Amino acid sequence: KNKRNASHNPFPLSQSRQCSKTCGAGVRLREVKCYQGETLAQGCDPTSKPEARQTCQLQPCPTEAPEEDCEDKATANCVLVLKVKLCSHWYYRKACCRSCRLKSP
């Protein structure tokens, strides 16, 4: 009579967590538990178990600041940043944008 129960998914989907990144490719995790009816159960078919990990692709990360935004921050010691070659680090490349751009070949 009631065939809906026969195809019942033993793995109800829990709420997916947020993506691990705010831009670019990240990972979203969710809890996957096996239920039989309303109770938590053991021995569900592992082949029907959905993935707990899911890749998530958000908008691409900004790579370069637009030319007009390329200024050295007054709080950054850009002379030292250039001296110890920190332009390869994203934070210093952004904080000392002008100095790092002029320095790069």
C-alpha positions, 0 to 999 in steps of 0.5 A: 500500500505505502511504497514510499517507505521502501525507497526511504533514504537512510541517510537524510542530508544534514545542513551543509556547513559553509565553504572553507574558503571565501573565494576560489576552491574550498571544501564544504563538510556535512554530517552524514548519519545512518537512520532507520526510521527515526532512530540512528542505526548501524549497518546502512549500505555504504554504497548509498551513503552520500559524500560528507565532503563536497568541493565548493567553488566560489567567485575567483580570488582577486589576483591583482589590485586594479592599477588605480588602487595600487598604493603603498600603505603608510603603515607598511614598512615597504623599504624593509619588505623589499629588502627582505624580499617579502613581495611574494607574500600576498599581504605584503604584495598588497600592502606595498603594491606600488613598491613591489610592482616597481621592483618586479621585472 
